[in-house]
Amino acid sequence: MDVSAGANVGERLMGLGERHYGKLRATATEWLQRVEIDAARIDDAPRTFSGGMRQRLQIARNLVTQPRLVFMDEPTSGLDVSVQARLLDMLRQLTRQMQLAAIVVTHDLAVARLLAHRMVVMQRGRVVEAGLTDQVLDDPQHPYTQLPSFLGTPAMNQSSIAPILQMQGVAKRFTLHHQNGIELRVLEGVDLCVQPGECVVLDGPSGMGKSTLLKMIYANYRAHAGRISVRGADGALVDVTEATPRELVQLRRDTVGYVSQFLRVIPRVSALDVVAEPLAEDAGDDAAALEAAREQARQWLARLRIPERLWHLPPATFSGGEQQRINIARNMIKPKPLLLLDEPTASLDAANTDTVIALIREAVARGAALVGIFHDANVGAAVATRRVNVGDFRGGAA
């Protein structure tokens, strides 16, 4: 006989002596909602659930008794990246809210980086290295933890060990030719290295040069000194400061995504086609691939809460917040190694801001390198793996 989802959760409470049916059902309902399972599914059998829902049901079943210590053995195994990221985010929230101590077994280093404060590495049943998770992963000391086979997870494989972005001695100045040639030195001596699986948040007040830095990486602005090296999707390094227009177009198509503060698209193209375009470019004349691109676009529009009645309208008719969500979907639908974010949540409400935070965490989990500007301190704190003060790159700039 199939046991319902609610009975799976309530069974643990019955083991502690609870017998009141109303209390059992109310607690099971509460916990299903806490792990993001629709309470209407309480009487459904878990065999009808997706893999991600079954994992979340397992979490509810094991946390409903309010334990102080919990063991997790490969909690995200077999799940796709987007489901993994949501599950990890939920686990982090629950462990914090419940003040849980958790011991996690995982072979996925992206999971370890996102979930664990401390990390213990074992080889053949013996501990070979232990410490803060970032220290162990970014600066391994033992020969085993330095092996490519140890670092060779999907989110951090051999080609990803090297930085995706490296800026060395970069400088930018603007010359105001209509004001007697006044020269504004904005940035000097920018040295920045961004690894796969990092979200580097640029800090500093307005006018400090944060957006200028992003535009130099994307080659909207030309650097006056230094090198900006980006590792392409094929593993080859491209110096943005010396790249040809053809090379830059290819780099933007396959390697660098850029969510700017403004959506710039052909006015009469529908929102659905605007979002699908990055995937449609790769599809060519393949009708099945084109339809698959449009189906992915539909999923992104739905996830970002764009009403379906608007999908076939041009984004120029949308509100500022809706346009920004189209901008995010268009630039994140095709996974790229490097993603630049300039105030992606500035025009969004709380619910959509939370969705964008989840999308950013998913990008980090799959091993992308992100550089972002967030004036909302809560958003910056939620996504940052490292913070950089752009004021340190002002030097003698006025």
N, C-alpha and C positions, 0 to 999 in steps of 0.2 A: 504494500500500500504506500502511495506517495504521501509524504508528510508535507503540509503546507509551509510556506515561508514563515508565517507567524508562529506555527507550532515549533519550528526549528529554533526560533529565538526563545519562545516561552518555555521550552523544555529545560533550558539551563536554569531558569528561575524556579521551576518546579523541583529541580535538584537541590535547591536551597530551602525548600519547604513552602514556597508560595503555592496556594491552591485556589485563590479567588480568580474565577475566570475573567471577570471584568478587568481586574488589575493586570492579569497576564496579557490580555489582548491590548489594553491601552499601552503597556510598556513595549510590547512588540511593535505596535504601530509607531510609537515614538522613535524606536531605534531604526526601523526601516526608513523613516524620514531622515534621520540623522545620517544614514549612509546613502542617501539620495536614491532610495527606491520608493516608487509611488505607493502610498499607503493602500491604494485600491488593489494592489497585488498581494495583499496579506494572505489571502486564501488560495493563492496559486501555488502550484508545485515548483520547486526550484529547477526542475528539468526543463521548464518552459522559459527560464531566464537565459540571458546572454552570459558569456564568460565573465564579463566585468561585473554584472549584477550578482552572479554567484560568489565572486570574491568579496563583494561588499556585504552580502548576506553572511558569509563566514565571519567577517569582521564584527558585524552586529551580534552574531551568536556568541562570540568570544569576549565581547566587551560589555555585554548587558549585565553581567554579574559584578561589574566595577572592580576588576582585578587591579593590583598594583604593579604587576609585572606581566608582560605578554611576550611570547615568542612568535616570530613570523618566519616561516620557511618558504623562501622564494615567493613573496606575496604578489608579484606582478608577472610571474612566469606565464607565458602563453598569451598575454594580452597585447593588443596593438599599442602603438606609442601614445595615441591620444587618450585611450582608456587608462594606460599606465599613469600618465601625468595627472589625470583627475583623481585616480585612486591614491597616488602618493600625496597629493595636496590634501585629500581628506584625512589620510593617516596622520599627517603632520598636525593638522588642526585638532584631531581627537586626542593625540598623545599630549598635546599642549593643554587642552581644556581639562583633561582628566588627570593631568600630572602623572602620566604613565612612564614607567621604565620599559623600554622595548629592546629586545635583542633580535636582530634581523639577519637571516642567512640569505645571501644573494650572490650571484655570479655577474650581475649587471652593475658595472661601476657607476653608470648614470643614476641608478636607483640609490646606491650608497651615497653618492654626492648630494643628492636631493634630500635624503631622508635622515642620514646618520650624522650625529655630532662627532662621534669617535669611531674609529675603524680598527679592526684587528684582522690581519692577513695571516692565513694559515697555509702551510704547505706540508702535505703528507702527515697531517695530524699534529703539527707543531706550529706554534706562533712564531712567525719570522719578523713581523713588524707590527707596531701599534702606535696610534697617535691620533691627533685631530684628522678628520677625513680629508680636508683640503691639503694638509701637509703630506699625508701619505700618498695621495694621488698626484700632487703637483711636484713634490720633491722626494720621491722614493729613495730609500737608503739601502735596502737589502737587494742583492742581485736578483732575487726572484721577482720582486715588485718592479724592478727596472726592465724586465723582459717584455718585448713586444707582445708575447703571448698572454701576459698578465694584463696588459693595457688593451688587448685586442677585442674589446666588446663592441657591439654595433655602434654605440655612441662615442667610442674613443678607439678607433682602429689605427693601424699602423700609419696610414696616410694622414690621420688627424693628430698625431702626436706633435707635429710642428705647428706653430701659430698659424691661424688663418689670416690675421691682420697684424702687420708690424709697421709702425711709423717711427722713423729715425730722423731726428733733427729737423722736423718739418716746421716751416714758418709761412705766415700769410700776412700780406699787407695790402691795403687798398689805396690807390692814388686818385684823389678827387681833382680831375682835370679842369673842372669848371670853378674850382675854388683855389686858383693859383697853384695847382699841383700839390696841395697838402697831402702828405702821406700818413696814413693811419696804420700803425703796426698792431695787428690784432693778436697774432699768436707767434711764439718763438720757441724753438727748441722742444717741439712736441716729440716725446719718446713714449710710445704706447704699444704694448703687445697684448693681443687678445687670443686666447686659446679656445679650442672647441669646448662646448659645454659651459661657457662663461656668459654672463650678462653683466657688462660693465656699464654702470650708470655714471653719466657725466654730471658733476655737481658744479654749482657756482651761480651767482645772480645773473639776471638778464643783461645782455651786452658783453658778456665775458668771452664769447666766441664759441659756445657749445655747438650751435647750429652750423657755424662756419667750419668747425672741425668735421662734422658729418658730411658736409657738402664737398670738402676736399677728398674724403675717402671715396665718395661717389663720383668724384671728378666734375661736379658742377662748378666748383671753384678750383682754380689752378694754384698749386703750392708754389711759393717763391724760393723755397729751399727744402732740401731733405728728400727722403724716399718714403713712399707709401706702398708697401708690398702686400698684395692680396694673393692668397693661395687659391687658385681656381678649382672648379669642380673636378678637373682632370688631374689635380695635384701640382700643376705647374705654377710658378710664381709670376705674377704680373706686377710691374712697377707702374702704378696708376699715373705717376707724374710724367712718364715717358711713353705711355701706351698710345697707339694710334686710335683714331675714331672707331675703326672696325673692331679692334681689340676691346675697347670700352663697351661697345654695343654687346659683344659676346659675353663680356664679364657681367654686365647688368642682366643679361638674359638668363645666365646659368648659375651665377655665383653670388651676386650682391643684390639683396632686396632693400628697398628704401621707403619707409612709411613717413612721408612728409606731413606737414601741417595742412596741406591743401591737396584736393583731388583735381588732377588735370587730365581730362579725357576728351575724346571726340564728343561733341554735345549730343548728337542724336543716337548714339549707341546705347542699347538697353543696359541696365545694371547687371543683368545676368551675363551678357556678353563681355562687359567690362571686366567682371571678376574672372570669367573663364579664359580670357585672352592669353595669359601666360602659359596655360596648358594647351590651348588651341594652337599656339605658335609651333609647339612640338608635334602636334597631331598631323599637320599638313592636310592632305586631302583624305585622310583615313576617317570615314564616316563614323565608325564605331568609337575611335579615339576622340573625335569631336564631341560625340554624345556623352562619352565618359567625362570629358572636361566640363560640359555643361551640368552634368549630374553632380560633380564635385562642387561646382559653383552654387548649385541649389542648396547643398548641404551647408556651405559656408554662410550663405545669406540667411538660412534658417537659424543657424547657430548664433549669428550676430543680430537676430531679431529684426530683420528687415521684412516687413509684411509682404506676403506673396503677391498681393495686388500691385506692388511696386516693381516687381522683378523685371517686367517688360517695359518699364519707363526709363528714360534717360536720367542719370543721377543729378543732372543740373536742376531738376525740379524738386530735389529732396532737401530736407532740413540739413543744417550743419552737422548735427550728430549722425544722421543717416549717411551723409556723404563720407564722413570720417570712417564709418564702419565699412563702407564700400572700399575705401582706400586700404583699410587693413586687410580685408578679404583678398583684394586684388594682389597685394604685395606679399601675402603669406600663403596663398593657396599652393604655390609651387615651392617646395622645400629647397632652401638655398643655404650654402655654408655660412654666409655672412648676412646679418640683418641689421639695418640701421633704423632707429625709431626716434622720430622727433615729435615729442608730445602726442603719442598716439591716443591718449585717453582724455585729451583736453576738453573735448566737446561731448563727452559721454556721461550718461547717468550711472548710478551705482551698479546696477545689474550688468550693464554692458562693460563697465570698467572691470568687473570681476571676470567676465568672459575673456577680455583681452589679457588680463593677468594670467589666466589659465592657458591661453594660446602661447604666451611668451614662455611660460614654464615648459610647455610641450616642446617648443623649439629648442630650449636649452637641453631638455631630456634626450632629444634625438642627436645632440652633439653639435648644434649650430653655435656660432659665435655671434653675440648680440652687443651692440653699443647703443645706448638709449639716453634720451633726455626726458626727465619726468619732474615737472615742478610740483606735482602732487606728491608730498613726502610719503604718504601711505603706499602709493603705487610703487615708488622707487624702492622702498624698504621691502615690499613684497616680492620683487623680482630680482633685486641686485645680488650677484655673487661677489661683486667687487665694486668699489666706488673710486672715482678719480676726480680730483679737484682741478678743473680747467684753469683756475687762477694760477696754478703752478706753471702753466705754459705761457704766462703773459710776459715774463722776463722784463724787458725795458719797454714793453708796449704801453702806449698811453691809454 
